[in-house]
Amino acid sequence: MNPDAKTYLDQILAKNPDSLTEPERIFLRARRGYLKSSQLEEYKSVLEAEEPNRELAEPDGYDGQPPTYLSTKDLKAKAEGLGIDIKGKNRQEIEDLIKAEEIK
């Protein structure tokens, strides 16, 4: 599994099964082969659920792919390229500043 998909899977597995969004549920079902037996048991209700009509379940603009995650190094480079001062900022703050800058 590529590092971005692994990161996304880990984020999903940190959540309560009942709180997963439909795109997360679809992603998890597609990668059930990577789960440990304890995870298969914990997420059994999600994994065994009938997959809904994807056309109805996906939000507008969703392309069926997990979000793309940049490495911290690439994220910092992107921020610096946009002229954002990242000194003393954590990853979430940098991501928020990039989003705000891209909206402008």
N, C-alpha and C positions, 0 to 999 in steps of 0.2 A: 504494500500500500504506500502511496506517495506521502511525504511528510504533511502536506496540507490536508489530505483526507484523514490522516491519522489524528491530527490536531482537532479537526472538526468532530471526528468520532469520539475522541476523549471528552470534548465539551458536551456532547450529547449524553455520554455515559455518566457524566457528573450530575445530570438532572434526574428528577423524579420521573418515572415513566409516564405518569398522568399529565405532566406539564409539557411534554414534547409537542412541538408544532407538527403539522402534517408533513412538511418537507423533511423535518428531522426524522420522523417515523419512516418515511420512504427511504431515506439515506441509510438508516439503521437496518431496515429489512434487507436492503441490497448488500449489506456487509455483515450479515449474521454469521458468516463463516469465520470472521475474525474474533468472535466473542468467546470468552471462557464459559464453562458450563454454569458457573454462578451468575454470570451476566445474562446468559440465555434464560435462566430461571427468573431472574429479576425483571427482565423485559419481555417475558413470555406473552403478556397481554398485547403488547405492541407488535411482536413478531408474528403472532398467530391471527391478528386482526386482518380481516379482508381488506385488501387495498381498495380505497375508494376510486371513483372515477377521477383520474388525475386532472382532467380538464376542470372539474369542479373544485378540486382540493388545492390547486395551486394558485397562489396570489398573482395578480397581474404583474407581468414582468419577470416571473420566476421561470428560469430556463431549465429546471430539473437538475442543475448542478449545485454543489455546495458553494458557499461563498469562498472567494479566493483570499487566502491569508498570505501576507507578506512576512518574510523573515524580519526580525527586529532590525537587522542591518539594512535591508531594503526599505523598510518603513521609515527609518531615520533618514536614509538617502532621499526618499521621496519628499519628506517634510523639508529637508534642507533645500531641495530643488525648488520647492514652493516658497522659500524664504521664511520658513517658520523656525523660530528659536525653540529648540527642543531641550535646552539645558535644564536639568532638574525635573524633567517631565517623565511620567511613566508611560507605558505603552498605550493605555486607554486614553490618556490626555493627548498624546500625539495623534492617535487615530481621530479623536474628536476635532482637533485643530485642522487636520487634513480635510475632513469632511466639510468643516465650516469654510475653509479656503476654496474648496472645489465648488461649493454652492454659489460663491460670489460671482 
